[in-house]
Amino acid sequence: MKSTLFLLTALVLVLCALSAGCLSPTQAEIKPLDTPFPSPSPSPVISSVATVVSTPVTVDTLPPEQFVDLQLTKERPDFSLHLLYNGGKGEIFVQNVMMRVTLSDGQVIEQYLNDKERKPRRGDELVMQGSRGNDRVEVFVTTAGKTYKAIDQPMVTSSM
């Protein structure tokens, strides 16, 4: 009697498992999120673009455990753009930092902090030549294999 009950229970469980498998969708797909990576360049790349400085898009925030402090300034009288890397909670994960400047005349210049020779360290600074007009600056941080747009802002020349 016990073996018959055991076989009947096993048969019911097998039928339940088979029917559950047949009712699930067969084309379940999980698509990974594509992350755009800026193209690497060993030296600054200058290209001409016919558009004016566009409105900045949203900035991808770094996860709190990978946060790094970046300070961006536009200096007078030479209108140079300074990016200061101050490290932070996630500095151990940072692989590189790239700054892209769209000048007021439409030229686009890209340069990596430390020219990709080593990982950024606290106090590292990237200086690029800006223009008298309004420049757009985008800063990309690659950390733990993913690239984030950490800064996207217009740098306005202030009058004194």
N, C-alpha and C positions, 0 to 999 in steps of 0.2 A: 504494500500500500504506500509506504514511504517513497519507494523508488518511482512509482507511478506519479505521485504528487510532485516529486522533484523533476521528472521529465516534463510534466505538463507545465510547471512553472518556467522551466528553461525554454520550452517551446513558445510560451507566451512572451517571454522577454526577447527572444530572437525575432518574433513577428513584430513586436513593438519597435525594435531597433531598425528593422528593415523598412517598416512603414515610415518611420521618422526620417530616414535617409532619403526616401523617394519623394518626400514632400518638400524638401529644402531646395532652394534655387541652385541650378547647376552652373550659372555664369557669374558667380560672385567674384568681383575683381576689386582689389585694393590698389589704387594708383598712388605712387609716392609723389610728394610735393617736389616740383622742380625748383631748384635754386639757381638763379642766374649768377654766374661767376664772372667778374670783370676779366677781360683778357689781359694776361700778364705782359708787361713791357719792361725791359731793363732800363730804359731811359725815358724821359718825358716824351709824350706823343702829342704833336700839335696837328690839329686838323681844322679845316675851315667849315663852319656851319652857317647857313644863311638865315637862321632864325634868331630872334632876340631871346634874352633870358626868359625861360618859361616859368610858370608857377611851380614851386616845389611840390612833389608828391609826398605821400605819407612816409614816415620813417619807421623801419622795422626795429623795434626795440629789442635789445639784447635781453635774454633771460636774466633774472636777478642774480643767479649764481655765476653768470659770465659777464657782469657789468664791468666796464672800464670807463675811466674819466678822460674825456677829450675836450680840450679848450680851443676854440677857433676865434681868431681875431684878425682884423684888417688894420694894418698900421699906416700911420701917416708919417712923413710926407711922401714915401715911395709907393704906397698902396700895396705893399706886400701882404700876402696871406700867411698867417702862422697857425699851424696845427700842433698843439702841445699834447703829448701822451703822458698822462699821469698815473697809469696803471689802474689798479682797482681789484675788486674781489675776484674777477675772472681773468686777470692778466696771465696766469699760467696757461690758459687755453688759447690765447691770441697767437695766430700764426703770422698775419700781416695786416697792415693798414694801408689803404689806398685812398688818395684824395684826387677828385676830378673837379676841375675848375672850368666853368663856362664863362668866358670873359664877356664884357658888354658888347664887344664887336662880333661875337659869335664863335670865336676860337675856343676849342676844347683842349685842355691840357690835363694829362693824368700822370701821377707820380706816386711811387710806393715809398712809405717810410723806411729808411735804411736801405733803399733800393733792393729790397728782398734779400739782402746779404745775411741778415740775422733777424731773430724775433725782436719786436719792440721792447724797450726797457723804459722804466720810469724816467722822465726828463727828456726823452727823445723829442726832437722838434723837426717838422717839415715846413720849409719856407718856399712858397711859390710866388711868382710875380703876378699881381693882380692888375687891374686897370683903374682909371679915374672914375669910371662909371660903376654901375651896379653889377657885381659878379655873383654867379650862383656857384655854391660849393657843395659837393656831395662827398661824404666820407664813408667808405666801405670797410668794415672790420670782418676779417675771416677768423672765426673762433670755433674750435672743435669741429672743423670740417665744413662749417656752414657760413655763408657770407650774409652779413646784415648791412643795410644802409643805416648807419648810425646817425648821420647828420645830413640834412638836405635843407639849406637855407640860403637866402640871398644875402650877400654882404654889401651893405649900402655904405657909400662913402659919405661920412658926416661932414658937414661944413662947420667951421669954428667961427 
